[in-house]
């Protein structure tokens, strides 16, 4: 089961993979249009390849519809949320520390190509500008890396193959002159500068408690009316709709990984009314909490 665990301030807990191989691959299928990755940020770069349907990527710089057959890149430090936009979708994601690309021997490749990427002088492209053939080539490499990540054969040099694949993707991007100069400073600062970061951090810390509109607005020193308008403009939905979706996502994860009673899970995710909890859960997941727990292969595995 693929999960992202967040620490208090919205940054993902620890690093993906292991210290020896800081890499993790995901394959996510959503057959109900339920996909929901709460806003977060991490020090790794993320490669996305959508194979079916559409997803909505929201960042501080705007919203982007991710469509089937295309690849997209999220630079380190970028605050982002990913949401289902079509009834049926599937995508791959590779998340890794840029340092994984490095060579022990400092050579021409390290100096001319990798160093600018590692230091933030060059950013990975969003991906929209890549032609179809380039997206197809990179997409196939991303899918192959995910398959290798799942390989448990001790005789398969999966880590070596994955590193070669990542370097092949970098090679393609350089050949296409696709890398971009950052607009303002190193991209590692983007998550810190995102105006709504304190709001998401507050929700992640306090979603189990009663939260008022005044508390959310106060995290960024706005009055309630303007905050509602601003939040909706940036996130695409009212603050309490996002909050309820966040709580339901947490509840869904608890249903799958614990045997706690449904009533206890409802209380532990900020719901003090069972009938309201069940209504909200059905609206987000298409079934009751009990039915969701019984699914052998639940769609849209919760990202928490």
Long-range contacts (C-beta under 8 A, 24 or more apart in sequence): 1-256, 1-257, 1-301, 2-26, 2-27, 2-28, 2-301, 2-303, 3-253, 3-301, 3-302, 3-303, 3-304, 4-37, 4-40, 4-303, 4-304, 5-304, 6-38, 6-40, 6-204, 6-304, 8-201, 8-204, 8-205, 9-197, 9-201, 9-204, 9-205, 10-39, 10-40, 10-41, 10-79, 10-191, 10-197, 10-200, 10-201, 10-204, 11-40, 11-41, 11-42, 11-43, 11-191, 12-40, 12-41, 12-42, 15-43, 15-44, 15-97, 16-42, 16-44, 16-95, 16-96, 16-97, 17-96, 21-100, 21-159, 22-96, 22-97, 22-99, 22-100, 23-94, 23-95, 23-96, 23-97, 23-100, 23-149, 23-159, 23-162, 24-94, 24-95, 24-96, 24-149, 25-92, 25-93, 25-94, 25-95, 25-145, 25-146, 25-148, 25-149, 25-150, 25-162, 26-92, 26-93, 26-94, 26-95, 26-146, 27-90, 27-91, 27-92, 27-146, 28-90, 28-91, 28-92, 28-93, 28-300, 28-301, 29-89, 29-90, 29-299, 29-300, 30-84, 30-88, 30-89, 30-90, 30-299, 30-300, 31-87, 31-88, 31-299, 31-300, 32-84, 32-87, 32-285, 32-286, 32-299, 32-300, 33-84, 33-85, 33-86, 33-87, 33-88, 33-89, 34-84, 34-284, 34-285, 34-286, 34-299, 34-300, 35-82, 35-83, 35-84, 35-89, 35-300, 36-82, 36-83, 36-84, 36-245, 36-246, 36-249, 36-284, 36-300, 36-302, 36-303, 37-81, 37-82, 37-83, 37-303, 38-81, 38-200, 38-203, 38-204, 38-246, 38-249, 38-303, 38-304, 39-79, 39-80, 39-81, 39-196, 39-200, 39-235, 40-79, 40-80, 40-81, 40-200, 41-77, 41-78, 41-79, 41-80, 41-190, 41-191, 41-194, 41-197, 42-76, 42-77, 42-95, 43-76, 43-77, 43-97, 43-188, 44-76, 44-95, 44-96, 44-97, 44-98, 45-73, 45-74, 45-75, 45-76, 45-95, 45-96, 45-97, 45-98, 45-124, 46-73, 46-74, 46-93, 46-94, 46-95, 47-71, 47-72, 47-73, 47-93, 47-94, 47-95, 47-138, 47-142, 47-169, 48-72, 48-73, 48-74, 48-91, 48-92, 48-93, 48-127, 48-142, 49-91, 49-92, 49-93, 49-138, 49-139, 49-142, 49-143, 50-89, 50-90, 50-91, 51-90, 51-91, 51-92, 51-139, 51-143, 52-88, 52-89, 52-90, 52-91, 53-84, 53-85, 53-86, 53-87, 53-88, 53-89, 53-90, 54-85, 54-86, 54-89, 55-82, 55-83, 55-84, 55-85, 55-86, 55-89, 55-91, 56-82, 56-83, 56-84, 56-85, 56-236, 57-81, 57-82, 58-82, 58-83, 58-234, 58-235, 58-236, 60-190, 60-193, 60-194, 60-195, 60-196, 63-236, 64-126, 64-128, 66-91, 69-132, 69-135, 69-136, 69-139, 70-127, 70-128, 70-130, 70-135, 70-139, 71-127, 71-130, 71-135, 71-138, 71-139, 71-142, 72-126, 72-127, 72-128, 73-124, 73-125, 73-126, 73-127, 74-124, 75-123, 75-124, 75-187, 75-190, 76-187, 76-188, 77-187, 77-188, 77-189, 77-190, 77-191, 77-192, 78-187, 78-190, 78-191, 79-190, 79-191, 79-194, 79-196, 79-197, 79-200, 81-235, 84-300, 92-139, 92-142, 92-143, 92-146, 94-142, 94-145, 94-146, 94-166, 96-166, 100-163, 100-166, 101-163, 101-166, 101-167, 101-170, 113-170, 113-174, 114-170, 116-179, 117-170, 117-179, 119-186, 120-182, 120-185, 120-186, 120-187, 120-188, 121-181, 121-182, 122-179, 122-180, 122-181, 122-182, 123-179, 123-180, 123-181, 123-182, 123-187, 124-173, 124-179, 124-180, 125-173, 125-178, 125-179, 125-180, 129-178, 130-176, 130-178, 134-172, 134-176, 134-178, 137-172, 138-169, 138-172, 138-173, 141-165, 141-168, 141-169, 142-169, 195-220, 195-234, 196-220, 196-231, 196-234, 196-235, 199-231, 199-239, 203-242, 203-243, 203-246, 204-246, 207-243, 207-246, 207-247, 207-250, 207-269, 207-270, 208-268, 208-269, 208-270, 209-270, 210-270, 210-272, 211-243, 211-270, 213-239, 213-240, 216-243, 243-270, 244-280, 244-284, 245-284, 247-271, 247-280, 248-280, 248-281, 248-284, 248-285, 249-284, 249-302, 249-303, 249-304, 250-302, 250-304, 251-277, 251-281, 251-289, 252-281, 252-285, 252-289, 252-292, 252-298, 252-302, 253-302, 253-304, 255-289, 255-292, 255-293, 256-292, 256-293, 256-298, 256-301, 256-302, 262-289, 262-290, 262-293, 265-289
